[in-house]
Amino acid sequence: MKIDLSFNAAQFDDLQLRDKTIVVIDVLRASSTITVALNNGAREIIPVASIESAVKISGSLFGEVTLRGGERNGQMIDGFNLGNSPLEYNESAVKGKSIIYCTTNGSVAMAKSRYARVLIVGSFLNLSAVVDFLSGENKDFLIICAGRLNTSGNFSLEDAVCAGMMIQKLMKNESVEVILSDSAKAAYALHKSFGRSILKMLKNSEHGKYLAEIGFVEDLKICAAVDSVPVIPIQIESKIKLRIKEELAVVSV
Amino acid sequence: MKIDLSFNAAQFDDLQLRDKTIVVIDVLRASSTITVALNNGAREIIPVASIESAVKISGSLFGEVTLRGGERNGQMIDGFNLGNSPLEYNESAVKGKSIIYCTTNGSVAMAKSRYARVLIVGSFLNLSAVVDFLSGENKDFLIICAGRLNTSGNFSLEDAVCAGMMIQKLMKNESVEVILSDSAKAAYALHKSFGRSILKMLKNSEHGKYLAEIGFVEDLKICAAVDSVPVIPIQIESKIKLRIKEELAVVSV
């Protein structure tokens, strides 16, 4: 199994990503928030690349079961129902809802992956579940770290460290032969350098510091909790849903 | 002094980079080859982003003193005078010549940096010279690793390790206070993980393996030789020239 990795999604367009197996990682906070939302009973997440798309799509859907969630500069978008904190996506807010979801980096990477053969969403929260899924697939895959648009060379340390932790866990599975691209090797090394305390790494990261500054320090604890929400968000018919094993059979055909 | 870093140039356009102090690193091979060429007496290097630009520009210049150099897939471009091996850029080939220079990654990153306040070209060959220059400037700067288009997430391990080595050397200079972006911290960590033997790292890198396969294994030794060509290629009026100290005064105004 060859593992390739990109430290951001900026260079991709959706046709380049067609038919690949893709894990999108946006630790702070899209991947974590989607995982929490689906685990709390959200019906589906519809990731979009822009506020314009969110408005267009929600115009054609019924209001009662549809919410709009996401952020710009970490804050809720005007006219939306939810921001981007996993704390907001509790059962009473999201159960049974379709959520049109627009963020600066994560939802853009997911929207670009719309033609993937398999698209799953990975974070520290569901790390081992993602690794088990990828081991079971035993196919080449690409990790797309969402990164941070126009900041630190579009690079997010926390996404790279999370990817590196997945790769390390996969390599422990002796039934899988793993070949790493240079970028995947780099992520593996970054996990070794920065992965001893995930919460400390998040608190010291540029994005983590920014979120703490604007009042979301609690989110860092939630996003650092490895294997706390062991479910897999997976794309089914252009929407991200909770994976149940019956559905995998359909996707794998 | 704040150090920012990008692992590739794909997301930039030239206006974003206006007025910055930039180091472009393309270890294999643009940065190394330019450094060798200027040290061997080339008058100037004119980096361009495409073969079309190279042809257009050379049409308006006199043939005798102008050469076209560069690569596609590591090989010389049809109708060009030189490929991209530093071995080709010896004194008898380049002395006194202007070289229009087109490569897949390095020359594109340099062309995008055309409006920089200061643009210098860095590699292992001139690593300490670049670090001394940046210490003397004592200004915020951005390292652009040229990366590899459409390969390994546009990431080049060798560029990242070279950048990390520069950062490590800069941090040893106690008269300079250094603040690192997350991406610069990552490069620093990658140098720690992979920088023990530069030649071995190059030989194990994807790009290094490819160059060895197509007959350029000697280039790896040349590109791994730290501080072997202690000169600084610097942009002066849209051309890359050998820096001489008198010219710095003009650039810094």
Interface residues (C-beta under 8 A of the other chain):
Chain A: D4 L5 S6 F7 N8 A10 Q11 L142 N150 S152 G153 N154 F155 S156 L157 A160 S181 D182 S183 A184 K185 A186 A189 L190 K192 S193 F194 S205 E206 H207
Chain B: D4 L5 S6 F7 N8 A10 Q11 L142 N150 S152 G153 N154 F155 S156 L157 A160 S181 D182 S183 A184 K185 A186 A189 L190 K192 S193 F194 S205 E206 H207
